Amino acid sequence: MRRDPISSPMKAKGVAELATPQIPAAIANAIRNATGIRVRDYTITLDKLLERLPEVG
């Protein structure tokens, strides 16, 4: 077994960080599909979305 001197004390490596950048993009796409509002800046908050929703007559 190969030892990694930089890994954590439990000898675990951060494999989950590889998927982390895709999560905000997937959430932004889901918001776009549900509301029609394209999110171009993060952090996504309800206040930012509410001010961009169209008026309901």
VMD Tcl script that builds the backbone (N, CA, C; Angstrom):
set m [mol new atoms 171]
animate dup $m
set s [atomselect $m all]
$s set {name element resname resid chain x y z} {
  {N N MET 1 A 0.842 -1.176 0.000}
  {CA C MET 1 A 0.000 0.000 0.000}
  {C C MET 1 A 0.888 1.240 0.000}
  {N N ARG 2 A 0.580 2.166 -0.859}
  {CA C ARG 2 A 1.363 3.382 -0.966}
  {C C ARG 2 A 0.944 4.386 0.097}
  {N N ARG 3 A 1.888 4.969 0.791}
  {CA C ARG 3 A 1.610 5.948 1.840}
  {C C ARG 3 A 1.728 7.361 1.275}
  {N N ASP 4 A 0.820 8.217 1.700}
  {CA C ASP 4 A 0.847 9.619 1.284}
  {C C ASP 4 A 1.122 10.468 2.514}
  {N N PRO 5 A 2.278 11.113 2.604}
  {CA C PRO 5 A 2.621 11.885 3.808}
  {C C PRO 5 A 1.779 13.146 3.971}
  {N N ILE 6 A 1.087 13.571 2.928}
  {CA C ILE 6 A 0.296 14.801 2.999}
  {C C ILE 6 A -1.170 14.522 3.344}
  {N N SER 7 A -1.609 13.284 3.275}
  {CA C SER 7 A -3.013 12.974 3.530}
  {C C SER 7 A -3.366 13.210 4.993}
  {N N SER 8 A -4.637 13.122 5.292}
  {CA C SER 8 A -5.120 13.368 6.649}
  {C C SER 8 A -4.671 12.262 7.604}
  {N N PRO 9 A -4.827 12.480 8.916}
  {CA C PRO 9 A -4.443 11.429 9.877}
  {C C PRO 9 A -5.189 10.111 9.661}
  {N N MET 10 A -6.394 10.183 9.080}
  {CA C MET 10 A -7.159 8.968 8.816}
  {C C MET 10 A -6.791 8.358 7.467}
  {N N LYS 11 A -5.825 8.960 6.787}
  {CA C LYS 11 A -5.348 8.514 5.478}
  {C C LYS 11 A -6.421 8.640 4.393}
  {N N ALA 12 A -7.353 9.564 4.584}
  {CA C ALA 12 A -8.392 9.802 3.586}
  {C C ALA 12 A -7.934 10.914 2.650}
  {N N LYS 13 A -8.310 10.807 1.410}
  {CA C LYS 13 A -7.995 11.835 0.423}
  {C C LYS 13 A -9.303 12.504 -0.005}
  {N N GLY 14 A -9.221 13.762 -0.395}
  {CA C GLY 14 A -10.407 14.531 -0.732}
  {C C GLY 14 A -10.915 14.276 -2.135}
  {N N VAL 15 A -11.609 13.198 -2.329}
  {CA C VAL 15 A -12.161 12.874 -3.635}
  {C C VAL 15 A -13.414 13.689 -3.907}
  {N N ALA 16 A -14.175 14.045 -2.891}
  {CA C ALA 16 A -15.435 14.756 -3.079}
  {C C ALA 16 A -15.231 16.158 -3.620}
  {N N GLU 17 A -14.064 16.741 -3.433}
  {CA C GLU 17 A -13.842 18.090 -3.931}
  {C C GLU 17 A -13.873 18.160 -5.448}
  {N N LEU 18 A -13.723 17.070 -6.119}
  {CA C LEU 18 A -13.760 17.079 -7.576}
  {C C LEU 18 A -15.136 17.450 -8.108}
  {N N ALA 19 A -16.192 17.110 -7.392}
  {CA C ALA 19 A -17.552 17.399 -7.844}
  {C C ALA 19 A -18.072 18.739 -7.338}
  {N N THR 20 A -17.380 19.380 -6.439}
  {CA C THR 20 A -17.875 20.601 -5.810}
  {C C THR 20 A -18.139 21.745 -6.790}
  {N N PRO 21 A -17.302 22.035 -7.777}
  {CA C PRO 21 A -17.585 23.172 -8.664}
  {C C PRO 21 A -18.850 23.016 -9.500}
  {N N GLN 22 A -19.281 21.812 -9.756}
  {CA C GLN 22 A -20.458 21.610 -10.585}
  {C C GLN 22 A -21.759 21.849 -9.838}
  {N N ILE 23 A -21.752 21.792 -8.530}
  {CA C ILE 23 A -22.987 21.892 -7.759}
  {C C ILE 23 A -23.653 23.257 -7.905}
  {N N PRO 24 A -22.960 24.393 -7.729}
  {CA C PRO 24 A -23.634 25.685 -7.911}
  {C C PRO 24 A -24.170 25.875 -9.332}
  {N N ALA 25 A -23.461 25.388 -10.321}
  {CA C ALA 25 A -23.946 25.500 -11.696}
  {C C ALA 25 A -25.213 24.681 -11.899}
  {N N ALA 26 A -25.279 23.517 -11.307}
  {CA C ALA 26 A -26.478 22.691 -11.420}
  {C C ALA 26 A -27.665 23.356 -10.724}
  {N N ILE 27 A -27.423 23.980 -9.584}
  {CA C ILE 27 A -28.498 24.689 -8.876}
  {C C ILE 27 A -28.968 25.880 -9.700}
  {N N ALA 28 A -28.034 26.626 -10.292}
  {CA C ALA 28 A -28.403 27.769 -11.134}
  {C C ALA 28 A -29.213 27.314 -12.343}
  {N N ASN 29 A -28.851 26.190 -12.938}
  {CA C ASN 29 A -29.625 25.662 -14.064}
  {C C ASN 29 A -31.015 25.224 -13.631}
  {N N ALA 30 A -31.137 24.654 -12.455}
  {CA C ALA 30 A -32.451 24.246 -11.951}
  {C C ALA 30 A -33.337 25.469 -11.707}
  {N N ILE 31 A -32.756 26.542 -11.186}
  {CA C ILE 31 A -33.517 27.779 -10.977}
  {C C ILE 31 A -33.967 28.347 -12.318}
  {N N ARG 32 A -33.091 28.313 -13.304}
  {CA C ARG 32 A -33.433 28.799 -14.648}
  {C C ARG 32 A -34.577 27.993 -15.237}
  {N N ASN 33 A -34.543 26.682 -15.083}
  {CA C ASN 33 A -35.615 25.835 -15.613}
  {C C ASN 33 A -36.928 26.064 -14.888}
  {N N ALA 34 A -36.879 26.324 -13.593}
  {CA C ALA 34 A -38.108 26.471 -12.806}
  {C C ALA 34 A -38.727 27.860 -12.916}
  {N N THR 35 A -37.889 28.905 -13.023}
  {CA C THR 35 A -38.411 30.270 -12.957}
  {C C THR 35 A -38.186 31.086 -14.215}
  {N N GLY 36 A -37.255 30.691 -15.055}
  {CA C GLY 36 A -36.910 31.482 -16.226}
  {C C GLY 36 A -35.896 32.569 -15.923}
  {N N ILE 37 A -35.406 32.634 -14.699}
  {CA C ILE 37 A -34.420 33.637 -14.294}
  {C C ILE 37 A -33.037 33.015 -14.371}
  {N N ARG 38 A -32.147 33.642 -15.151}
  {CA C ARG 38 A -30.782 33.148 -15.241}
  {C C ARG 38 A -29.949 33.795 -14.142}
  {N N VAL 39 A -29.349 32.952 -13.325}
  {CA C VAL 39 A -28.496 33.415 -12.237}
  {C C VAL 39 A -27.080 33.523 -12.772}
  {N N ARG 40 A -26.486 34.709 -12.675}
  {CA C ARG 40 A -25.139 34.904 -13.189}
  {C C ARG 40 A -24.141 35.252 -12.094}
  {N N ASP 41 A -24.629 35.453 -10.879}
  {CA C ASP 41 A -23.714 35.742 -9.773}
  {C C ASP 41 A -24.138 34.956 -8.545}
  {N N TYR 42 A -23.152 34.560 -7.791}
  {CA C TYR 42 A -23.374 33.792 -6.579}
  {C C TYR 42 A -23.109 34.713 -5.417}
  {N N THR 43 A -23.673 34.592 -4.398}
  {CA C THR 43 A -24.520 33.631 -3.757}
  {C C THR 43 A -25.969 33.848 -4.212}
  {N N ILE 44 A -26.658 32.747 -4.466}
  {CA C ILE 44 A -28.043 32.816 -4.914}
  {C C ILE 44 A -28.916 32.992 -3.675}
  {N N THR 45 A -29.649 34.107 -3.630}
  {CA C THR 45 A -30.548 34.350 -2.505}
  {C C THR 45 A -31.949 34.617 -3.033}
  {N N LEU 46 A -32.920 34.424 -2.169}
  {CA C LEU 46 A -34.309 34.650 -2.542}
  {C C LEU 46 A -34.542 36.111 -2.912}
  {N N ASP 47 A -33.893 37.032 -2.221}
  {CA C ASP 47 A -34.059 38.456 -2.528}
  {C C ASP 47 A -33.654 38.771 -3.961}
  {N N LYS 48 A -32.571 38.204 -4.419}
  {CA C LYS 48 A -32.124 38.441 -5.792}
  {C C LYS 48 A -33.123 37.888 -6.801}
  {N N LEU 49 A -33.748 36.780 -6.474}
  {CA C LEU 49 A -34.703 36.171 -7.395}
  {C C LEU 49 A -36.034 36.909 -7.404}
  {N N LEU 50 A -36.519 37.318 -6.245}
  {CA C LEU 50 A -37.822 37.970 -6.152}
  {C C LEU 50 A -37.864 39.286 -6.914}
  {N N GLU 51 A -36.787 40.044 -6.889}
  {CA C GLU 51 A -36.791 41.324 -7.578}
  {C C GLU 51 A -36.765 41.166 -9.101}
  {N N ARG 52 A -36.416 39.995 -9.583}
  {CA C ARG 52 A -36.350 39.761 -11.028}
  {C C ARG 52 A -37.531 38.970 -11.577}
  {N N LEU 53 A -38.440 38.528 -10.703}
  {CA C LEU 53 A -39.618 37.801 -11.174}
  {C C LEU 53 A -40.568 38.744 -11.907}
  {N N PRO 54 A -41.250 38.278 -12.964}
  {CA C PRO 54 A -42.199 39.139 -13.661}
  {C C PRO 54 A -43.445 39.380 -12.810}
  {N N GLU 55 A -44.083 40.500 -13.059}
  {CA C GLU 55 A -45.322 40.838 -12.341}
  {C C GLU 55 A -46.444 39.902 -12.784}
  {N N VAL 56 A -47.275 39.500 -11.827}
  {CA C VAL 56 A -48.422 38.636 -12.113}
  {C C VAL 56 A -49.662 39.523 -12.124}
  {N N GLY 57 A -50.386 39.503 -13.214}
  {CA C GLY 57 A -51.517 40.415 -13.382}
  {C C GLY 57 A -52.763 39.862 -12.885}
}
mol reanalyze $m
mol bondsrecalc $m
mol representation Tube
mol addrep $m
